Amino acid sequence: MSSSQAWTVTAIGTVTSSRTEAIDDDWDAVTSTITLHPPFDERSVAGLAEFSHAEVVFLFDRVDPSSVCEHARRPRGDPDWPEVGIFAQRAKARPNRLGLCTCALVAVDGASIVVRGLDAIDGTPVLDVKPYMLEFGPRDDVRQPVWSHELMRGYW
């Protein structure tokens, strides 16, 4: 099997949000709506409203593929933070340009899912939505470097 196999995915929905630019901070105040595309409808989200949170997989579709980082860089270009590999950070200019966010589930209305704290801008293609379940969270203590706490200070 080739290590450079290509896959095709299709958006299952689109984000509607007041945020039109991928500014790095203050996402917790943002309420967004994910509108599902046909054939997905209210049957596709039956039971989702019983959960408090959802994990949303989306595409950073406005990141120029030529700007994707494959190796190491300083998060946000900050010289006070160490140069770390792209897989040691959550930057949007990453291979495959995939985003993942755990958001508060506000409401489910027909084929629309309302969430709070989704760090995706207006018009972003959504690739998948999954209910957040505690059992899929970390089973051990979580550890992360100091610079990452500094980076996230104003994110939510």
C-alpha positions in Angstrom: 0.0 0.0 0.0 1.3 3.4 -1.0 2.0 5.9 1.8 0.7 8.8 -0.4 -2.7 7.4 -1.1 -5.4 10.0 -1.9 -8.8 9.9 -0.4 -11.9 11.8 -1.4 -14.3 13.2 1.2 -17.5 15.1 0.7 -18.8 17.9 3.0 -21.9 16.8 4.9 -22.8 20.4 5.8 -21.7 24.0 5.9 -21.0 26.4 8.8 -22.9 29.7 9.2 -21.2 32.0 11.6 -20.7 35.7 12.3 -16.9 35.1 12.1 -15.7 35.5 8.5 -12.0 35.6 9.3 -9.9 32.9 11.1 -8.8 35.1 14.0 -7.0 33.0 16.6 -8.9 34.0 19.8 -12.3 34.5 21.5 -14.1 31.5 19.9 -16.1 30.6 23.0 -18.5 33.5 22.4 -19.3 32.4 18.9 -22.5 30.5 18.1 -22.6 28.8 14.7 -25.1 26.8 12.8 -24.1 23.7 10.8 -26.6 23.2 8.0 -26.6 19.6 6.7 -26.6 19.0 3.0 -29.0 16.4 1.4 -29.3 13.5 1.7 -28.8 14.3 5.4 -31.8 15.5 7.3 -33.5 15.4 10.7 -33.2 11.6 10.7 -29.4 12.0 10.5 -29.4 13.9 13.8 -32.1 12.0 15.7 -30.9 11.7 19.3 -28.0 14.2 18.9 -29.8 16.8 21.1 -29.5 14.5 24.1 -25.7 15.2 24.2 -24.2 18.4 25.7 -21.2 18.5 23.2 -20.3 17.5 19.7 -17.1 17.0 17.9 -17.0 18.7 14.5 -14.5 17.7 11.8 -14.1 20.4 9.2 -11.9 21.6 6.4 -9.7 24.8 6.5 -10.8 25.3 2.9 -9.4 28.9 2.7 -5.9 27.9 3.7 -3.7 28.1 0.6 -2.4 24.5 0.0 1.0 26.0 -0.9 1.2 27.5 2.7 0.8 24.1 4.4 3.6 23.4 6.9 5.0 19.8 6.7 7.7 20.1 9.4 8.4 22.5 12.2 7.5 26.1 13.0 6.9 28.4 15.9 3.2 28.4 16.9 1.7 31.7 15.7 5.2 32.7 14.6 5.9 33.7 18.3 9.7 33.8 18.9 9.0 33.1 22.6 7.6 29.7 21.8 9.7 26.8 20.7 9.9 25.5 17.1 7.8 22.4 17.1 6.5 20.0 14.5 3.2 20.5 12.8 1.8 17.4 14.5 2.7 19.0 17.9 0.3 21.9 17.3 -3.2 22.6 16.0 -2.3 25.1 13.3 -4.7 25.5 10.3 -1.9 25.4 7.7 -1.4 21.7 8.3 -1.3 18.6 6.1 -4.8 17.9 4.8 -6.1 21.2 6.3 -8.4 19.3 8.7 -9.9 21.0 11.8 -11.4 19.3 14.9 -13.3 21.0 17.6 -15.3 19.9 20.6 -18.2 22.4 20.9 -21.2 22.9 23.2 -24.3 21.6 21.5 -26.9 24.4 21.8 -29.8 23.0 19.7 -30.8 20.6 16.9 -33.5 22.0 14.6 -34.4 19.8 11.6 -31.3 19.5 9.5 -29.4 22.3 11.5 -27.1 21.9 14.4 -26.4 24.9 16.5 -23.1 24.9 18.4 -21.1 27.3 20.6 -17.3 27.5 20.4 -16.7 26.1 17.0 -13.5 27.6 15.6 -14.6 27.5 12.0 -15.5 30.6 10.0 -18.6 31.3 7.9 -18.9 29.0 4.9 -16.6 26.3 6.2 -17.3 22.8 4.9 -18.1 20.3 7.7 -16.9 16.7 7.1 -18.4 15.0 10.1 -20.2 15.5 13.4 -19.9 13.1 16.3 -21.4 13.3 19.8 -18.9 13.8 22.5 -18.8 10.9 24.9 -16.7 11.0 28.1 -15.5 7.5 27.4 -13.7 8.7 24.3 -11.9 11.5 26.3 -8.5 10.9 27.9 -8.3 8.0 30.3 -5.1 9.2 32.0 -3.8 12.5 33.2 -3.4 15.1 30.4 0.1 16.7 30.0 1.1 19.6 27.7 3.9 22.1 27.5 3.7 25.5 29.1 3.8 27.3 25.7 0.6 25.6 24.7 -1.2 26.9 27.8 0.0 30.4 26.9 -1.2 30.0 23.3 -4.7 28.9 24.4 -5.1 31.6 27.1 -7.5 33.7 25.0 -8.6 31.1 22.5 -11.8 30.2 24.3 
